[in-house]
């Protein structure tokens, strides 16, 4: 029995506190600090849509089980207290950042602070650019607001007062059509930069919308935002295809249960009561009194109207010399396994892998699994080009990628219309693997080239997520990757994998076996260690195995970005376990496992976190790294991470997120140090290639 584990929800809030720490850190450039507020807010929105909604459903379902219901209600209360605490720190930091921006002559102003010059300019801007995107919803007894209010969108709630009555209206702030932040023109001195939010432009111009149609004496405008349950029912009718079921389920999300109503704390009580009634909110635990502005996630795109030093310095993407000094990607991979680390390396090597395959006469087929792709995906365009060039293209496209469902339905239609063979995987399992296999005709046979990664095939997120891609022409590995594609299409096959670890087929047993080998080594007084880098560690059975390993004397180092239910440094349970978390300019997203294995050092790259869903309920692919040079590269990168004394926080039982103490040691900021390491790594490869070519 596990003595100590942490609630994954409270652990997740602890992770978001680490994000908030970045917004509070005066060593972080000012504009980036404002953007971290946006990241914090975006994270919190998803937390309510998914985690809190899940607990709320559990409370309703466990209505007849008093113990479970009490446990979940207690957890909900703890979450509420923690969220309010973090929100208070958020508001305080926001006000501080606005003052800091003003000291840099950057002013985010409201409608009451406009000069006559800016008032005139904004009225014209409103009429010419903004007004066409606004359609007020007039509240009436015949309209069901729950059917019309979108999830996670800022609305302005308006009350028109007259002697006879109050007329309520809601206006969606149209951030999908117009940027949330508008730069105002320079008025007198160029040193002062003025920005204004769309919300405040609408407030300023509200009379322009309502006066032509309503008679009123006064007007009130306050902001609100509704967060809904992100889950939705998938109908089980047999005459529906999976695509149709997903489409129908998405429509149900539009009317999902409310989870949180955030409103301006200055909102008059009659307006709040109207919203509670019309939105069918009865419980006060889902009401959050906030500031004047909502949807702070838009602050992730806060503009820099001033100097470059207010943002992080751009890091030019690093070239891969093994790719660059080869005539095509296939010749490069044929000579060496290649491991790239984004966003430090250029992501274009991934897109080139697929683009060159699209028109290479020797390529016969492309198989790829897609989970989330960029809005204007070059990879999808290359797949369509490949079909046009006579290649067989098969795409496993996961329709249930949360919040990307609609986009993936549209991609399905586009790919099918182009002639791509599209499969949606296994109904009971999400396909989360990041794999691609390309079959090329060489020397009268088909040779396979594969990609196995930790991140999505997404050009946009590859600029901010740290991930690895392994490119290999190792035929045993590539054949097993191809085997995964066959298994997804024919899930009742009994496949055996000698190299890959594939969820849900052999992941749990394989990881158990690797941990047990370390326990055996420790009991035999041999060196034993486990190093793990994941986004989340919450699977209780795996945590139990790590506790067992710790008690046996195995030294365990964990780098966990987000949720961590494991509690380190508990005597007689986890005294040999160290856990750190790094939050910096890039989102740590790669997953790596290293087992000492008596000195052999078994090393793996994976798409899977250590969560029950990833181990038992998804298709995930973990690949061994065999090349000694690549193993050293990964080992060096992990060592840099664990030497971080600038952005590393120690995870402890108190969840207090203390920074690792630097002491007298040299300052190490791991993401910057890894970038410099990879520059040197590529320089050595280039030198080695030049020496070979000159012989």
KEGU-523451 format. One record per atom (N, C-alpha, C): residue in one letter; x, y, z. Coordinates in steps of 0.05 Angstrom, whole numbers, plus 5000, padded with zeros to 4 digits. Example, Ala and Ser with C-alpha at 12.3 -4.5 7.8 and 13.67 -1.06 7.14 Angstrom:
BEGIN
A526448865156;A524649105156;A526449345156;S525749555142;S527349795143;S525850015157;
***
This chain:
BEGIN
X501749765000;X500050005000;X501850255000;X501050454984;X502650704982;X501850875006;X503950955021;X503451125045;X502851415037;X504351515017;X504151795011;X503951834981;X501851954972;X501652054944;X500252324945;X500652474924;X499552744923;X497152744903;X495052884910;X492852914891;X493853034865;X493152914842;X494153014817;X493053294811;X490653354821;X489553614816;X491053834831;X491653784857;X493253974873;X496053994862;X497153774853;X499853774841;X499753944815;X497653924800;X497454084775;X497354384782;X495854454803;X495854734811;X498554834821;X500054644833;X502854714841;X504554764816;X504154604795;X505554664769;X504754944759;X502255014760;X501455274749;X502555494767;X503055444792;X504355644809;X507155694798;X508455484788;X511155514778;X511155704753;X508955684737;X508555864715;X508256144725;X506656174746;X506256444758;X508856554769;X510556384779;X513156474789;X514756604767;X514556504742;X515956634720;X514956914715;X512256954718;X511157224715;X512057414737;X512757294760;X513657464783;X516657514783;X518157354767;X521057364767;X522057614752;X523357784767;X524358034755;X526757994737;X527857754737;X530057684718;X528957614690;X526357554689;X525057494663;X524357754650;X524857784623;X524258034609;X521258114613;X520758374615;X518258474623;X515858374606;X516058384580;X513858304563;X513458004566;X515557844570;X515257564574;X513757504600;X514257674620;X512857634646;X509757674642;X509057874626;X506257914620;X505157664605;X506657554587;X505757324572;X505457074589;X507157054610;X506856834629;X504256854644;X503257094648;X500557124660;X498456994641;X498857034615;X497056914596;X497256614596;X499656504599;X499956214600;X498656104625;X499056234648;X497756154673;X494756144670;X493656354658;X490756374655;X489656154636;X491056114614;X490255904595;X490355624608;X492455574624;X492555324638;X490255294658;X489555504672;X487455494691;X484755444678;X484355564655;X481855514640;X481555214634;X483755094624;X483654804617;X483254634642;X484454724663;X484254584689;X481354564697;X479854784695;X477054774702;X475354614682;X476054634657;X474454494636;X474854194638;X477154104648;X477753824648;X477853714677;X479653804693;X480053684720;X477753744739;X477054004741;X474854064760;X472253944750;X471753954724;X469353834713;X469153534720;X471453404719;X471553114725;X470753064754;X471753224772;X471153194801;X468153254805;X467153464792;X464353534795;X462553304786;X463253174763;X461752954754;X461852724774;X464252684786;X464552464806;X462752514830;X462552764839;X460852834862;X457952764856;X457052824832;X454352774824;X453852474821;X455752324810;X455452034806;X455551884832;X457351974851;X457651834876;X455751934898;X453452024889;X451552134907;X450651934929;X450851674922;X449951464941;X452351334956;X454751434950;X457051334964;X458251564980;X457551575005;X458151805022;X461151845025;X462751635027;X465651665030;X466951785006;X466251684982;X467351794957;X466452084953;X463852124958;X462852394954;X464152594973;X464652514998;X465952685018;X468852745010;X470152525000;X472952564991;X473052764968;X471352734948;X471352914925;X470553194933;X468653224952;X467753484960;X470053624975;X471553474992;X473853595006;X475953684986;X476453514966;X478353584945;X477453834930;X474953854924;X473854094910;X474354344927;X473854314953;X474254544971;X477254634972;X479054434973;X481854494972;X482654634946;X481554534924;X482154654898;X481154944898;X478754994908;X477555254908;X479355444924;X480255364948;X481955524965;X484655594950;X485755384938;X488355424924;X488055604900;X485955574885;X485455744861;X485156034870;X483556084891;X483156354900;X485856484910;X487456314923;X490156414932;X491856494908;X491856314887;X493456374863;X492356614848;X489656634847;X488456864834;X489157124847;X489257124873;X490057364888;X492857444881;X494657254879;X497457314871;X497557404842;X495857284826;X495757364798;X494957654795;X492857734809;X491858014807;X493958214817;X495258134839;X497358314850;X499658344830;X500458124818;X502658134799;X501858284773;X499358254765;X498458404741;X498658704746;X497758794769;X497959084775;X500759174776;X502559014787;X505359084788;X506559104760;X505858914743;X506858914715;X505859154699;X503359234704;X502359474691;X503959724699;X504759734724;X506459954733;X509259944721;X510259694719;X512959664706;X512859744677;X510759674663;X510459754635;X510260054632;X508860184651;X508660474650;X511360604654;X513060484670;X515760594674;X517360574649;X516660384631;X517960354605;X516460504583;X514560674591;X512960834573;X511160674555;X510260444566;X508260274553;X505760284570;X503560374559;X501160414574;X498860254563;X497760074579;X495259934572;X492960094584;X491560244568;X489660434579;X486760334575;X484960464590;X482160394587;X480660624574;X477960594572;X476460794557;X476261064571;X476861064597;X476761324612;X479361474610;X481461354599;X484061484598;X484761574570;X482761574552;X483261654524;X483461954521;X485362044505;X485462324498;X483362374476;X482762624470;X480862694449;X481862584422;X484462594418;X485662484393;X485062184390;X485562044412;X485161754411;X482161674411;X480461844424;X477561794422;X476661814393;X477462014379;X476662054351;X477661824334;X480161744338;X481361524323;X479861264328;X479161214353;X477860964360;X475060944349;X473561164348;X470961154337;X471061074307;X473061174293;X473461104265;X474260814263;X476060724280;X476960444280;X474660254286;X472960334305;X470660174312;X468760134288;X468160364274;X466260354252;X467460194228;X470060234223;X471260114199;X472159824203;X472959744227;X474259484231;X472859304251;X471559414270;X470559244293;X467559204293;X466059394285;X463159384288;X461959154273;X463059084250;X461958874233;X462058594247;X463858574267;X464258314280;X462558284306;X460858484311;X459358484336;X456458444331;X455258244345;X452358194344;X451358154372;X450258364384;X449258334412;X447058124414;X447157984437;X445057794444;X443257934464;X440757984456;X438858114474;X437557904492;X437857934518;X436857734536;X433857754539;X432457534535;X429557524538;X428757254549;X426357234559;X425356984570;X425156764549;X424956834524;X424656634503;X427356524493;X429556644502;X432156564492;X433556404514;X434656174506;X436156004525;X439156084522;X440156234542;X442956324540;X444956084540;X444155864553;X446055644554;X446555524526;X444755574507;X445055474480;X446755674463;X447055914473;X448356124457;X451056224467;X451656164493;X454156264504;X456356054498;X458456154486;X460755974480;X462555944504;X463955714504;X465755644526;X468255804525;X469155914548;X471756044549;X472056294534;X469956434528;X469956684513;X469256914531;X470557144528;X469857374543;X467357504531;X465457554549;X463057704541;X462857954558;X461758164546;X461058404561;X458058394566;X457358394591;X454558394600;X453658684603;X451558764589;X450659034587;X447859064599;X447459274614;X444859344624;X444159624615;X441959644600;X440859904592;X438659984612;X439060204626;X437160294646;X435260504635;X432760474641;X430760684636;X428860694660;X427060884660;X425260904683;X423560654686;X422860534664;X420960314664;X422260034669;X424659994658;X425659724659;X428759714655;X429759474659;X432559424653;X432659234629;X434259294609;X434559124586;X437459014586;X437758744587;X440358624588;X441258524560;X443858544555;X444958444530;X447658334535;X448558144518;X451258034519;X452658074493;X455158154494;X456758194470;X459258024472;X459757844453;X462257694453;X464457864443;X466657874458;X468958024449;X470257864426;X470257974402;X470857804378;X473857764373;X475257634392;X478157594389;X478957404367;X477057244357;X477657064335;X477957214308;X476757454308;X476757614283;X478557854284;X478957954308;X480458204311;X482458164334;X484958264332;X486858234354;X485758354380;X486358224403;X485358314429;X486558584436;X489158624428;X490558864435;X490759044410;X490059294413;X490159484391;X492259704398;X494159744380;X496159954384;X494960214375;X495060404393;X493960674386;X496160834372;X495361014354;X497361174339;X498761364358;X501261434350;X502861624366;X501461894365;X501162024388;X499762284389;X501762514389;X503462524409;X505262764411;X508162674413;X508762514433;X511462424437;X511762134429;X513862074414;X514161794405;X515061604427;X515961724450;X516961554471;X514661394485;X512161494484;X509961364497;X508461184477;X508060934485;X506660744469;X504060664484;X501760694470;X499160634482;X497860394469;X496860214486;X495359984477;X492559994490;X490659874477;X487959854489;X486759584482;X485259474501;X483959214496;X481359254480;X480659054464;X478159064450;X475759114469;X475958994492;X473759024512;X473159314516;X475359474520;X474959754526;X474159924502;X474859834478;X473859974454;X470859934453;X469859694458;X466959644457;X465559794479;X466759814503;X465559974524;X465260264515;X467460364503;X467460644495;X465360704473;X464960504456;X463160544433;X460460404436;X459760334461;X457260184465;X454860344456;X454760604460;X452560764451;X452160744421;X454260724406;X454160704377;X452560454369;X452660244386;X451259994380;X448260014388;X447760124411;X445060104423;X443260344419;X444360584418;X442760824417;X440860834393;X441560734370;X439760744347;X437160574350;X437260384370;X435060194372;X433660184399;X434860304419;X433760294446;X433760564459;X431760614475;X431660854491;X432460784519;X434460924529;X435360874556;X436761124567;X436961124594;X438161354607;X441061314615;X441661064620;X444361004629;X445160724620;X447760664621;X448660404611;X450960304629;X450860044636;X452959914651;X454259694634;X456859664636;X458259454621;X460259314639;X459959044642;X461758894659;X462358634644;X464758524650;X465758284636;X464958034651;X464657814636;X464257554647;X465257344628;X465757104639;X466656874622;X465656624635;X464556444618;X463456184628;X465355964618;X466155794637;X467655554630;X465855314632;X465955144611;X464154914611;X465754654612;X464354444619;X465554174620;X466554094592;X469054024591;X470253964564;X469453684554;X468453514572;X467653244562;X464953264547;X464453074530;X461953064516;X461352774509;X458852714506;X458052444501;X458352364472;X459352124467;X459452024440;X457151814438;X455351874421;X453051694418;X453951424408;X452551214416;X453350944409;X451650814387;X450150974373;X448550854351;X450350724331;X449650484324;X451350324306;X451350434277;X449250584270;X449150684242;X450750944239;X452151024259;X453851264257;X456751174253;X458151314236;X461051274234;X462351424257;X464951364261;X466251504283;X466351804278;X466651884253;X466752174246;X464052304253;X461852164246;X459252274253;X458752284283;X459752084297;X459352084326;X460952314339;X463352364329;X464852594339;X463452854334;X462452884310;X461153134303;X458653184321;X457252964326;X454852984343;X455653044372;X457852924380;X458752974408;X459753254412;X461053374391;X461953644393;X459653844397;X457453784383;X455153954387;X454153944415;X454353714428;X453553684456;X455253854474;X457853884467;X459654044483;X458654334485;X457354434464;X456354704464;X454354754487;X452954544495;X450954574517;X451854434542;X454454394545;X455554244568;X455054404594;X455254254616;X454654374642;X456754594648;X455854824660;X457855024669;X459454924692;X462054994692;X463854914713;X464655164729;X464955394715;X465855634729;X464755884715;X463756064730;X463056334720;X464856534733;X466556664717;X468256874726;X466957144719;X466757314738;X465457574732;X466857804746;X466458034736;X467658274747;X466458314775;X468258334795;X467258354823;X465758614827;X465958814809;X464459064812;X461659034799;X461058814787;X458458774774;X456258804795;X454158954788;X451858984807;X450458714811;X449358684835;X448158434843;X445858344824;X444258544815;X442058464798;X443058344771;X445358434761;X446458324737;X447558044742;X448858004764;X449957734771;X447657534775;X445557614788;X443257444793;X441957364766;X441857554748;X440757504721;X442357284707;X445057314708;X446757124695;X446556844708;X446456834734;X446156574748;X443556434739;X441456594738;X438856484731;X438756394702;X439656564683;X439556494655;X441456274647;X443756254661;X445756054654;X445455804672;X443355804688;X442555574705;X444855484723;X446055684736;X448155634756;X446955664784;X447055444799;X445755454825;X447755444848;X450155344843;X452055304864;X454155524865;X454555644888;X456455864890;X459355774887;X459955504889;X462655424887;X463855454859;X462155504839;X463155544812;X463255844804;X462856024824;X462856304819;X465556424828;X466856564810;X469456684817;X469356984811;X469557144832;X469657434828;X472457514819;X472657644796;X475257714785;X475358014779;X477458084764;X477858364757;X476158454733;X477058674722;X475558794700;X475758634674;X478058494671;X478558354646;X478658054651;X477657904631;X477757614632;X479057504606;X479357244605;X480857124583;X483657234580;X485057224603;X487857314603;X489557134585;X488456914576;X490156744558;X490956904533;X489457114526;X490257284503;X492857434509;X493557464534;X495957594541;X498457434533;X498057184525;X500257024514;X501357164489;X499657314476;X500557454451;X500857754456;X501457824481;X501758114487;X503958234470;X503358454455;X505358564436;X507558714450;X509758734437;X511958894447;X512259134429;X511159364438;X511259604421;X513759764425;X515559664441;X517959824448;X520559674441;X522259634460;X524959544454;X525259234456;X527259124441;X527658844439;X528358714466;X529758864483;X530758744508;X528458674527;X525958764520;X523658704537;X522658414531;X523758284511;X523058004504;X525657834506;X525257574506;X527557394504;X528957434478;X531557424479;X533157434454;X532557184437;X532057224412;X531456994394;X533956814392;X533456554393;X535656364390;X535456244362;X537256314344;X537156204317;X537255894317;X535455774303;X535255484303;X537855364292;X538655134304;X541155004297;X540854814274;X542754814256;X542754634233;X543754364241;X542654154228;X543653884232;X545653834209;X548153804215;X550153764194;X549953494181;X548953284195;X548553024182;X546453044160;X544353204164;X542453254143;X543553444121;X544753664130;X545553864111;X547653774091;X549353584100;X551553504083;X550953244068;X548353184066;X547452954050;X545753054027;X545752924004;X544053013981;X541053003987;X540252814004;X537352804011;X537152684039;X534752704050;X534352614078;X534852314081;X534152154060;X534351864062;X537251774063;X538951904047;X541751824048;X542951894075;X542152124087;X543152204113;X542351994134;X539851904134;X538851714154;X539951434149;X540451374124;X541651114117;X544351074130;X545851294132;X548551284143;X548651284174;X546751434186;X546751464215;X543951494226;X543451384250;X541151474265;X541651764272;X539551924269;X539752214275;X537752294296;X538652424317;X536952524338;X536952824339;X534652944337;X534353234337;X532853324362;X533553554373;X532253664397;X531153934390;X528453954391;X527154214385;X526454354411;X526254614411;X526354794388;X529154884381;X531154754393;X533954834388;X534754774359;X534154524350;X534554464322;X532354564304;X532854594279;X530854674260;X528754454256;X526254524258;X524154324254;X523754254225;X524854414207;X524454364179;X525554094169;X527253964185;X528253704177;X525953494179;X524053534197;X521653364198;X519953404173;X519353664168;X517653724145;X519053644119;X521653664118;X523153574094;X523053274090;X523053124112;X522852834112;X520352754096;X518152884102;X515552824088;X515452954061;X516453194058;X516253334032;X517953194011;X520353114018;X522052973998;X520852703991;X519652574010;X518352314004;X516052353985;X514752593985;X512452633968;X513052633939;X515552693931;X516152693902;X518552523895;X519852393914;X522052213908;X520951963893;X521851913869;X520851693853;X521151423866;X523151393884;X523651143897;X521751083920;X520451283930;X518551253953;X515951133943;X515050923956;X512650783948;X510250843967;X510850883993;X508650934011;X509551094035;X507651234048;X508151384072;X505951314092;X506651234116;X504751194137;X505451384160;X503451524171;X504051724192;X501651734211;X502251784237;X500151824256;X500152124265;X497852244264;X497552534270;X495652564294;X496452744312;X494852794336;X493953094336;X495853274337;X495353554334;X497253664312;X496153804293;X497853924272;X497454224271;X499254364258;X499154654256;X496854734238;X495954984242;X493655084227;X494055064197;X496455144188;X497155124160;X499354914157;X498654664161;X500554454163;X501954394136;X504554424136;X506154354112;X506254044109;X506153904132;X506253614131;X503753504117;X501453614123;X498953514110;X499053584080;X500053824074;X500253894045;X502053694031;X504253624043;X506153434031;X504853154027;X503153074046;X501752824044;X499852824020;X498553054016;X496753083992;X498453073967;X500753213967;X502553213944;X503452933938;X503952773958;X504952503954;X502852333939;X500252363947;X498152223933;X498052313904;X498252573899;X498252673872;X500552563855;X502752483869;X505052363855;X504952063855;X502651943862;X502251653859;X503151493882;X503851613905;X504651463929;X502151363944;X502551143958;X500451053976;X500851194003;X498851334012;X499151494037;X496951404056;X497751324080;X495851244101;X496351414125;X494251544135;X494351714159;X492651614181;X493751574204;X492151524228;X491751794241;X489251894240;X488652164250;X486752134274;X487752224297;X486252194322;X484152414324;X481652334323;X479452524324;X478952624353;X479952474372;X479352544400;X481452704414;X483252834399;X485253004411;X483853244423;X483753264449;X481953454463;X482553744453;X480353874447;X480254154437;X481254174408;X482253954396;X482953954368;X481053784351;X478853704363;X476953524350;X475953634324;X474953884325;X473754014302;X475854034279;X478254124287;X480354154267;X481053884254;X481153674270;X481853414258;X479553294241;X477053364247;X474853284230;X475253424202;X475953674203;X476353824177;X478753714162;X480953644177;X483253524163;X482553254151;X480853104165;X479952844154;X478552894127;X476753084126;X475353134101;X477253214078;X479153394086;X480953484065;X482753264055;X483753094073;X485452874064;X483952664048;X481552594057;X479952394042;X479352494014;X478552744012;X477952863986;X480352853967;X482752863979;X485252863963;X486052573956;X484752373968;X485452093961;X487151963982;X487652094005;X489151964026;X487451764041;X488651534048;X487251334064;X487351414093;X485151494105;X485051594132;X483751394150;X485051334173;X483951154193;X483851314219;X481851244236;X481551384261;X482151214285;X483851014280;X484850854302;X482950664314;X483250614339;X481650424354;X479650564371;X477050494369;X475050654385;X475650674414;X476850474427;X477250474456;X479950604464;X481650664444;X484350764450;X485051004434;X485951224447;X486951444432;X489751374420;X490251464396;X492851424384;X494551674389;X496451654407;X498051884415;X500951854406;X501551644391;X504351604382;X505151804361;X507751854359;X508852064341;X510651914321;X509451764303;X511051584286;X510351624257;X512351564241;X512151574211;X513951364199;X512951224179;X514651034164;X514351094135;X516651104121;X516751144093;X518050904079;X516750784060;X517850554046;X519050644019;X521550574015;X523050663992;X524150423977;X523850423951;X524850193935;X527850233929;X529450053940;X532350073937;X533449793932;X535049763911;X536449513905;X534449273905;X532249313890;X530249103886;X528849013911;X528849193931;X527249123955;X526349383968;X524449363987;X523449594001;X525049644026;X526149874029;X527649954053;X525950154068;X525750114094;X524050294111;X525750504125;X524550744126;X525750964141;X523551064161;X524351104186;X522251164205;X522951414222;X520851524233;X521151744252;X519551664277;X520851694301;X519551644326;X520151884344;X518052014354;X518552264368;X517052274395;X517652484409;X516152544434;X514052754431;X514152894408;X512253124404;X510653094379;X508653254376;X506853244353;X508253334327;X507053254305;X508053354279;X506753624274;X507853824288;X506554084289;X508754304288;X508854444266;X510954644262;X510754874281;X508354934291;X508055164309;X508955094337;X508054874349;X508854804376;X511754724378;X512954634355;X515754564355;X517554804360;X516455044359;X518055284365;X518155344394;X516355224410;X516355294439;X516355044457;X515854804446;X515954564461;X518654424458;X519854334479;X522354174476;X521653884471;X522553784448;X521853504440;X524153384425;X524153124423;X526152974408;X524952834384;X526452804363;X525752634340;X528052454334;X527452194333;X529452004324;X528751914295;X530651954277;X530451854249;X532251614247;X531151394237;X532651144235;X532050984211;X534150854200;X533750654179;X534450374190;X534550354217;X534950094229;X532449924222;X532849724206;X530549574195;X528949434216;X530149334237;X528649204258;X526849394272;X527849634278;X526249844291;X524049934272;X524749994247;X522850094228;X520649894222;X521349644221;X519249434217;X517349424240;X518349464264;X516549464287;X514749714287;X515749944278;X514050174275;X511850124255;X512549994233;X510549914213;X508549724225;X509549554243;X507849364256;X505749504273;X506549734285;X504649894301;X502349984284;X502950084259;X500850164241;X498949934234;X500049704230;X498349474224;X496649404248;X497749424272;X496349364296;X494049554301;X494449814294;X492250014298;X489949944279;X490649854255;X488549784236;X487149524242;X488749344255;X487749074262;X488349014291;X486849144309;X487549134338;X487348864352;X486248664338;X486048404351;X488348224345;X490348324331;X492748174325;X494348134351;X495747914353;X497547864376;X500447914367;X501248164369;X503948244359;X505948234382;X508448164375;X510648164394;X512648374385;X513548524405;X515548734399;X518148664414;X520348654399;X522948584411;X524448834418;X523749064406;X525249314410;X523449534422;X521149584409;X519449794418;X517849714442;X517249914459;X515349894480;X512750034471;X510549884469;X508149994457;X505849974476;X504750204483;X502250204500;X499850144482;X497950004492;X497749874519;X498749594520;X500149504499;X500749214495;X502949114514;X505149264516;X507249164533;X508649374550;X507449614552;X508749834567;X509049774596;X506749704609;X506849674638;X508849444646;X508649214632;X510348994638;X513249064633;X513749204611;X516549274604;X517749464624;X516249664633;X517249854653;X517749714680;X515749544687;X516149394712;X518749224711;X519149094688;X521548924685;X524049084688;X524049324676;X526449494677;X526949594706;X524849664720;X525149744748;X526049514765;X524949274761;X525649044777;X528548974773;X529549014749;X532448954743;X534249134760;X533349384764;X534949574781;X534749484810;X532349394819;X532049304846;X533849064852;X533948884833;X535648644836;X538548724838;X539348914821;X542149004821;X542849134848;X541049294858;X541549434884;X541749224907;X540049024906;X540048814927;X542648654926;X543848644902;X546448494899;X548748684902;X548248914914;X550349114919;X551749214894;X550249214872;X551249324847;X550049604843;X551349764827;X550350034822;X547650014808;X545750174818;X543050164806;X541950454806;X540850534784;X539750804782;X537650824760;X535751004764;X533651064745;X533551364741;X533551454716;X533151734710;X530751754691;X528951934698;X526451954683;X525752254679;X525052314654;X524052584647;X521352544634;X519252654647;X516552634637;X515052904642;X512752924630;X511053154636;X509453104661;X508452864664;X506752804687;X507352524698;X507252494724;X507752234737;X505552204758;X503452054751;X501152024770;X500151734772;X501251544756;X500251274757;X501151144783;X499251064800;X499850964827;X501450714827;X500950534808;X502550284807;X505450334800;X505950514782;X508650574775;X510050724798;X508550894812;X509651034835;X510350824857;X508650634861;X509250414880;X511850274873;X512250224847;X514650084838;X517150264844;X516850524839;X519150704845;X519750714875;X517650714891;X518050704920;X519450454928;X518650224916;X520049974922;X522949984914;X523450104891;X526250134882;X527850314901;X526650524909;X527950704928;X528750554954;X526850404965;X527350254989;X529550044986;X529849944961;X531949744955;X534649874951;X534750144950;X537250284947;X537850394920;X535850374902;X536250484875;X536150794876;X538050924865;X538151214864;X536451304840;X534451474846;X532451554826;X532451854823;X532751954799;X532552244793;X530352284773;X528452454781;X526152504765;X526052804757;X525452854732;X524953124722;X522053124712;X520253254727;X517453244721;X516453534717;X515553594693;X514653874688;X512053944703;X510053754701;X507353824710;X506553674735;X504553504733;X503453364756;X505353144765;X505653134792;X507352924804;X506052834830;X504752594829;X503452494853;X505452354872;X507852294862;X509952174878;X511052394897;X511352314922;X512452504942;X515352414949;X517352564943;X520152484948;X521052524977;X523252394984;X524652435009;X522952365034;X521052175031;X519652065053;X521251835065;X522051845090;X523651625102;X522251355098;X523851155092;X522950875088;X520950855065;X520951045047;X519151025024;X520451144999;X521351395001;X522351524977;X524851684983;X526451595003;X528751745011;X530851764990;X530851574970;X532851574949;X531851704923;X529651854925;X528351974902;X528652274903;X529652394882;X529852684879;X528052764855;X526452974859;X524653064838;X525053364834;X525553444809;X525753724803;X523853784779;X523254044777;X521554134754;X522754384743;X522854404717;X523954634703;X521754774687;X521355024693;X519555194678;X521155434669;X521255474642;X522855684631;X521455774605;X522955894587;X521856014563;X520555814545;X521655564545;X520555344529;X519055154547;X517055024536;X515454834551;X516854554549;X517754454572;X519054194572;X517053974566;X517453834544;X515453644534;X516553374528;X519153344526;X520253084518;X520152884541;X520052624533;X519952414553;X522352224548;X523952184569;X526352014567;X526451834591;X527251584587;X527651394609;X530551284607;X531851274629;X534651164630;X534750964654;X535650724648;X536050524669;X539050444668;X540350434691;X543150384692;X543850104682;X542149904689;X542449634678;X545249524681;X546349554705;X548949434710;X551249564694;X550849804686;X552949944671;X552349964642;X550349814632;X549749824603;X548350074595;X546850194613;X545250434609;X543250394586;X540950294593;X538750274573;X537250534572;X536950644548;X535950914545;X533650904525;X531451054531;X529051044515;X527951324510;X526851364487;X525351614480;X522451534476;X520551694487;X517851614488;X515851834482;X513451764473;X511251954470;X509451944495;X510051764514;X508251714536;X509151834563;X507251954577;X507752034605;X507151794622;X507851814648;X507351594666;X504651644680;X502551634663;X499751654672;X498351404664;X496351324678;X494851084672;X493751084643;X492851314635;X491651334608;X493851284587;X496251374591;X498351334572;X499451054571;X499350924594;X500450654596;X498350444587;X495850484595;X493850284591;X491650344570;X491250604564;X488950684548;X489650844523;X492050834514;X492850984490;X494850814474;X495050874449;X497250764433;X499650964435;X501650874449;X504151034453;X506550864444;X508550994434;X510950854425;X513450964439;X514950774451;X517450834464;X519650684449;X521750824442;X523850684426;X526450684442;X527950464440;X530650474452;X532550634435;X534550754448;X536650894433;X539050714434;X539950624411;X542250434410;X544850564404;X544850774387;X547350894379;X548751024403;X551250954407;X552751044430;X553151344431;X553451474407;X553751764406;X551151904414;X548951794405;X546351904412;X545751864442;X546551634453;X546151594481;X547751784498;X550151844489;X551752044503;X550552324501;X549452394478;X548152654475;X545752674494;X544052464495;X541752474513;X542752484543;X544752334549;X545852324576;X546852604584;X548252734566;X549352994571;X547153204576;X545053184559;X542753374562;X541353334588;X540953084597;X539753024622;X541453134645;X544053104643;X545853204664;X545753504666;X545453634643;X545153924643;X542554004658;X540453864651;X537853914665;X538153894695;X539453684704;X539553634733;X541653804747;X543253954731;X545054144743;X543954434743;X541454464733;X540154724731;X539854834760;X540855084764;X540455214790;X539255494786;X537955534763;X536755784757;X533755764754;X532855564738;X530055524733;X528955264744;X530555114759;X529654864770;X528354904798;X526054794802;X524654794828;X524754514839;X525054494865;X524954234879;X522154174886;X521153934878;X518553844885;X518653704912;X516953794931;X517053684958;X514253634968;X514053524991;X511453455003;X509653695008;X510853925013;X509354165019;X508454304993;X509454224970;X508854354945;X509354654945;X511654724958;X512255004961;X513955114938;X514854934920;X516255014895;X518755194901;X520555114920;X522955274924;X524855234900;X526255454893;X528355424872;X530655274884;X531955124866;X534354974875;X536455184882;X537755154905;X539755334914;X542255314897;X543355544890;X545755554873;X548255534890;X548255664913;X550655664930;X552955804915;X555255684917;X557655794903;X558155674876;X556155514866;X556555384840;X556055584817;X557155514795;X556755674770;X553855664763;X552855894754;X550055924746;X549555744721;X547555574723;X546755394701;X543755434696;X543155534672;X540355544663;X540155344640;X538855114646;X539154874629;X538354924600;X536155064595;X535355094567;X537355254551;X538455454563;X540555604549;X543055434546;X543755284567;X546155114566;X545854894546;X543454774543;X543054564523;X543354684495;X542354924490;X542655054464;X545655074458;X547155174477;X550055204472;X551454934468;X550554734483;X551654464480;X551154354452;X548754394442;X548054294415;X549554444393;X550054694397;X551754844378;X554454714376;X555654654399;X558254524400;X558154244389;X555954094395;X555553824385;X555453814355;X554054004343;X553854014313;X556454104301;X557954274315;X560554364305;X562554134303;X562353954323;X564153724323;X563353524301;X560753494296;X559853324274;X560853444247;X560653694244;X561553824219;X564453784215;X566053814236;X568953774234;X569553494227;X568153304239;X568553014233;X567852954204;X565653064194;X564853014166;X566853134147;X567853374154;X569853504136;X572453344135;X573153224158;X575653064159;X575352814142;X572952694143;X572452454127;X572552524097;X571352744089;X571152814061;X573852904050;X575652994067;X578353084057;X580352854055;X579552614066;X581452394065;X581552264038;
***
